[in-house]
Amino acid sequence: MLFTDPVVLLCLFILSVILILWMKIGWERTLKNFPPGPYPLPLIGNLHLLDLKRPSKTLIELSKTYGPVFSFQMGVRKAVVLSGYQTVKDALVNNADEFAERNNMHIFKINSNEKGVIFSHGENWKVMRRFTLSTLRDFGMGKRTIADKIIEESAYLIDCFKSHKGKPFDNQTITNAAVCNIIVSITIGHRYQYDDSKFLRLISLINENVRLAGSPTVTLFNLYPVLGFLPGNHKTMIQNMNELHAFIQKTFVEHLKELDKNDQRSLIDAFLVKQQEEKSNPHSYFNDENLTNVVSNLFVAGTETTSTTLRWGLLLMMKYPEIQRKVQEEIAKVIGSAQPCTEHRRQMPYTDAVIHEIQRFANILPLNLPHETTVDVNFKGHFIPKGTQVITLLESVLYDKSQFEKPEEFYPQHFLDSEGKFQKKEAFMPFSAGRRVCLGETLAKMELFLFFTRLLQEFSFHLPPGVTHVDLTPAVAFTVCPLPHMICAVQR
């Protein structure tokens, strides 16, 4: 008989599961006043609509049809998308507790085991975030001590730029190295030379994982973990993260040998001291796994976004030489040949506006990291169940036409008033907002100002000979980063 054939029975079973899931999705959407959205197909949901290389573009277009709060089916799992400044602010700021959880993408869940800061949950997240913030402050975040480290590091970066003698070079690795050295000095307690093979390998691992995390194959793995046995970029990412973790573990073992609680030299030392103080507590969160992931989180987040923003900044200065010239004129007027310091920022409204506009225009993390509801939420007339993935479209905030006069253009006047004074914008959210706002925001702002002003004080940036066009097309990666390109740094 046909229906006793095992293959036929298996196919019928699979079809039945798909049908049940499909009916369940439709039932949830109608019965619970779930936000509207495109109707999902069995198994794939709405993935057939999604540009896997530029997913934010798809979601922004859909918001024009379905409104600022809409649903999008990611495979077999529902998600809610929030678009526009007012909606994202209402969720992350005005309803901060309800939207405070982190929805873990599978690749990051494997790598972190939900430890550390960025991808952890509940009390573990609270304890690790509190420790990390207080320790970063203890080691100088937002203070003159860390500013001095950035200024010192900028001298090494400038020497490296000078070594090319105005000829074309790719600035990705050395810019990453300079920024990475700041977070390395805080977490480990020293800096690396730019040609150190161990350091270069560390940067290479971070760069490759950021690039691969945004690839279509990793996106599909996050949605369908059952396909993990297949070859793909997810396997490379896991191998890279294992190597990064091994480096961190070796480092803190070395620190443990020389640990002196009265002379804590780094974040690792501070964590190890705390670990020893709580060794009798079986429920302590100060364990090796959390330490590995806290340091890993800081390495990746503290390097990639800031260095990428700086690279966008130099690229934009090459595209808009008149803006570069105005920044240099303000540097000459306020700073002269002296070393830039954080106090100069208040006297340099145009430079400050340009840096803010670089961050806005570059749109480094257009989808933000995924959030999740902590409870059932009634939001903007819709019911969002507890545990629902929430995508807060930062691109829709940074490019909101109601908040920025020319959102599609690079326009520093967005952050200047009619008198040329710097003006804040509430919709400036490159670091996200609410409970999960980037904990390195203060450090990143300091780095961007000091590195950027020091570089433009020393150099003018030009296109290589024969190149007439600055390509602002972003590469496909987890963050929005420039395509590989060459720059010329000509000493002034």
Helices and strands as residue ranges (DSSP letters): G 2-4, H 6-31, G 47-49, H 55-66, E 69-74, E 77-82, H 85-89, I 90-94, E 101-102, H 106-112, H 122-138, H 144-162, H 172-187, H 197-213, H 216-223, G 225-229, H 233-257, H 267-277, H 288-319, H 321-334, G 342-347, H 349-362, E 371-372, E 377-379, E 382-384, E 389-392, H 394-398, G 412-415, G 434-436, H 441-458, E 459-462, E 488-491
